[in-house]
Amino acid sequence: MSIPTRAAGLDALDDFVPRAGRAYARDRNLDLGPSRGNVSGLSPYLRHRLLTEQEVVAAVLEDHTLGAAEKFVQEVFWRTYWKGWLEQNPEVWRRYRLEVRDLLAGELPDGYEDAVAGRTCIDAMDAWVRELVDTGYLHNHTRMWFASIWVFTLGLPWQLGADFFYRHLLDGDAASNTLSWRWVAGLQARGKTYLATASNISRFTEGRFSPSGLATTVRALDEEPFPSRTPLEPDDVVGTVGDRAGLLLHEEDLEARSLLAERPDLVGEVVAAAVAADPGERSPVGVSDAVVAFTSGALADAAERTRDASGRAAQVLADADPGSVVTWARSEGLDAVVVPYAPVGPVHERLEALRPALASEGIALVTVRRRWDGVAWPHASRGFFPFREKIPGLVREL
Ligand SMILES: Cc1cc2nc3c(=O)[nH]c(=O)nc-3n(C[C@H](O)[C@H](O)[C@H](O)COP(=O)(O)OP(=O)(O)OC[C@H]3O[C@@H](n4cnc5c(N)ncnc54)[C@H](O)[C@@H]3O)c2cc1C
């Protein structure tokens, strides 16, 4: 299982870079089992921003041309694309959250308990459930097969599958996870479904699995339409930083040095620093022990690496409740709490609850969005293919 430190992430990046070019493009779709070298395994680091997208792409492009590493760079930009898209369509997330809550509170659909316990009698599904629960990771192709079988063969609600992934994946991400499940189910690219077939699974697992009894025809799911797109906030920094600002990192972004390097105006102002997270907010039924352990390890690592203006290490707050943050901010005499911008998802919701709690003490909440997101997200308003056309220009700019 991945070690939750930036140093381990940088080692994994170093190790992977030589394979990020044509070898990745050729072999990335194979899933030959847990000790795979054909993909990077960097997602838990990117998801918590122990590593940034910018530095991963830059490291790869030091060794390869953009032409040779095009596929890998595109995959990193899928992450950016999904985030930018959800940012402009937040209702998709809100509805998903409500539907998961209602589904889990009601009578669970037939077959759900067996599916999440690895007892479907479809050998591949049962093995993937064990792998997901034991390691907190599944290969991308396997995630696609899993979601397709869940929705179209087992006939289970996509929202419960997405919730199961989100609770167990170390890289569990509101945008990538929710929108990928929707994409498989034919809701994201309207009418276009992803059908898992035994021959494709057998080919890309080199015969490890060849499940029988899979659905052979599918119909895209349907849903009520969503309101039209909301524009992105134009400014990168929202709020005003006074004389005594404290930096608060959270599980969406644990790399203060590169964040502050983008905002030299803020560096001298950070008189205190803290880190706080609550991965349990991902689901009404909490997350796996592996996710809790990865997140708290990542938090401890970020605290050690993050210093305030007088060189003190960041404080790890006992929890991420507004009350705990307010207590810390008051004890440090802050007039503003600066946070990395949290994209649509649980951390965003938590920060929205924190804002009035701080305001009642006369403390401002200031959000800082990274340039990477600010520049790329506006292009994520339509499908991935128009976004993909922009990637070479984005790479040059970023
Ligand atoms: C149903 C489903 C659910 C998913 N849920 C998540 C999730 O919760 N969190 C998550 O980070 N990814 C998710 N993905 C995308 C993808 O499967 C993982 O990012 C990838 O498998 C991570 O492994 P890796 O780091 O070895 O990827 P690599 O192939 O080495 O790719 C490098 C990086 O690019 C990004 N990336 C690659 N493929 C995708 C993709 N299709 N969409 C978005 N980003 C991508 C990841 O940050 C990844 O670390 C999901 C895909 C599907 C089909």
The ligand as an SDF file (V2000), in Angstrom:
LIG
                    3D

 53 58  0  0  0  0  0  0  0  0999 V2000
  -15.4120    4.0330  -12.1900 C   0  0  0  0  0  0  0  0  0  0  0  0
  -14.1300    4.8130  -12.0300 C   0  0  0  0  0  0  0  0  0  0  0  0
  -13.8650    5.4610  -10.8190 C   0  0  0  0  0  0  0  0  0  0  0  0
  -12.6960    6.2110  -10.6700 C   0  0  0  0  0  0  0  0  0  0  0  0
  -12.4710    6.8540   -9.4600 N   0  0  0  0  0  0  0  0  0  0  0  0
  -11.3620    7.6180   -9.3180 C   0  0  0  0  0  0  0  0  0  0  0  0
  -11.1160    8.3060   -8.1030 C   0  0  0  0  0  0  0  0  0  0  0  0
  -11.9200    8.2810   -7.1640 O   0  0  0  0  0  0  0  0  0  0  0  0
   -9.9600    9.0190   -7.9950 N   0  0  0  0  0  0  0  0  0  0  0  0
   -9.0530    9.0940   -9.0170 C   0  0  0  0  0  0  0  0  0  0  0  0
   -8.0190    9.7420   -8.8510 O   0  0  0  0  0  0  0  0  0  0  0  0
   -9.2890    8.4720  -10.1680 N   0  0  0  0  0  0  0  0  0  0  0  0
  -10.3950    7.7330  -10.3650 C   0  0  0  0  0  0  0  0  0  0  0  0
  -10.5980    7.0660  -11.5380 N   0  0  0  0  0  0  0  0  0  0  0  0
   -9.6500    7.2860  -12.6480 C   0  0  0  0  0  0  0  0  0  0  0  0
   -8.4960    6.2680  -12.7490 C   0  0  0  0  0  0  0  0  0  0  0  0
   -8.9930    4.9740  -12.7110 O   0  0  0  0  0  0  0  0  0  0  0  0
   -7.4280    6.4470  -11.6860 C   0  0  0  0  0  0  0  0  0  0  0  0
   -7.0380    7.7950  -11.6000 O   0  0  0  0  0  0  0  0  0  0  0  0
   -6.1860    5.6090  -12.0210 C   0  0  0  0  0  0  0  0  0  0  0  0
   -6.5260    4.2720  -12.1590 O   0  0  0  0  0  0  0  0  0  0  0  0
   -5.1300    5.7900  -10.9570 C   0  0  0  0  0  0  0  0  0  0  0  0
   -4.0560    4.9240  -11.1590 O   0  0  0  0  0  0  0  0  0  0  0  0
   -2.6210    5.4560  -11.5730 P   0  0  0  0  0  0  0  0  0  0  0  0
   -2.1900    6.5390  -10.6510 O   0  0  0  0  0  0  0  0  0  0  0  0
   -1.7190    4.2850  -11.6860 O   0  0  0  0  0  0  0  0  0  0  0  0
   -2.9330    6.0750  -12.9960 O   0  0  0  0  0  0  0  0  0  0  0  0
   -2.0070    6.4310  -14.2550 P   0  0  0  0  0  0  0  0  0  0  0  0
   -2.5150    5.6610  -15.4010 O   0  0  0  0  0  0  0  0  0  0  0  0
   -0.5870    6.2930  -13.9360 O   0  0  0  0  0  0  0  0  0  0  0  0
   -2.3760    7.9580  -14.5310 O   0  0  0  0  0  0  0  0  0  0  0  0
   -1.6630    9.0540  -13.9350 C   0  0  0  0  0  0  0  0  0  0  0  0
   -2.6090    9.9510  -13.1770 C   0  0  0  0  0  0  0  0  0  0  0  0
   -3.5790   10.5250  -14.0410 O   0  0  0  0  0  0  0  0  0  0  0  0
   -4.8490   10.6160  -13.3930 C   0  0  0  0  0  0  0  0  0  0  0  0
   -5.8050    9.7660  -14.1150 N   0  0  0  0  0  0  0  0  0  0  0  0
   -5.5250    8.6690  -14.8610 C   0  0  0  0  0  0  0  0  0  0  0  0
   -6.6380    8.1890  -15.4520 N   0  0  0  0  0  0  0  0  0  0  0  0
   -7.6410    9.0030  -15.0580 C   0  0  0  0  0  0  0  0  0  0  0  0
   -9.0430    9.0360  -15.3270 C   0  0  0  0  0  0  0  0  0  0  0  0
   -9.6360    8.1590  -16.1590 N   0  0  0  0  0  0  0  0  0  0  0  0
   -9.7910    9.9890  -14.7330 N   0  0  0  0  0  0  0  0  0  0  0  0
   -9.2140   10.9040  -13.9150 C   0  0  0  0  0  0  0  0  0  0  0  0
   -7.8950   10.9360  -13.6310 N   0  0  0  0  0  0  0  0  0  0  0  0
   -7.1220    9.9960  -14.1970 C   0  0  0  0  0  0  0  0  0  0  0  0
   -4.6490   10.1020  -11.9610 C   0  0  0  0  0  0  0  0  0  0  0  0
   -4.4110   11.2020  -11.1070 O   0  0  0  0  0  0  0  0  0  0  0  0
   -3.4180    9.2310  -12.1110 C   0  0  0  0  0  0  0  0  0  0  0  0
   -2.6730    9.1140  -10.9230 O   0  0  0  0  0  0  0  0  0  0  0  0
  -11.7700    6.3090  -11.7320 C   0  0  0  0  0  0  0  0  0  0  0  0
  -12.0450    5.6470  -12.9340 C   0  0  0  0  0  0  0  0  0  0  0  0
  -13.1970    4.9020  -13.0750 C   0  0  0  0  0  0  0  0  0  0  0  0
  -13.4580    4.2030  -14.3980 C   0  0  0  0  0  0  0  0  0  0  0  0
  1  2  1  0
  2  3  1  0
  2 52  2  0
  3  4  2  0
  4  5  1  0
  4 50  1  0
  5  6  2  0
  6  7  1  0
  6 13  1  0
  7  8  2  0
  7  9  1  0
  9 10  1  0
 10 11  2  0
 10 12  1  0
 12 13  2  0
 13 14  1  0
 14 15  1  0
 14 50  1  0
 15 16  1  0
 16 17  1  0
 16 18  1  0
 18 19  1  0
 18 20  1  0
 20 21  1  0
 20 22  1  0
 22 23  1  0
 23 24  1  0
 24 25  2  0
 24 26  1  0
 24 27  1  0
 27 28  1  0
 28 29  2  0
 28 30  1  0
 28 31  1  0
 31 32  1  0
 32 33  1  0
 33 34  1  0
 33 48  1  0
 34 35  1  0
 35 36  1  0
 35 46  1  0
 36 37  1  0
 36 45  1  0
 37 38  2  0
 38 39  1  0
 39 40  1  0
 39 45  2  0
 40 41  1  0
 40 42  2  0
 42 43  1  0
 43 44  2  0
 44 45  1  0
 46 47  1  0
 46 48  1  0
 48 49  1  0
 50 51  2  0
 51 52  1  0
 52 53  1  0
M  END
$$$$
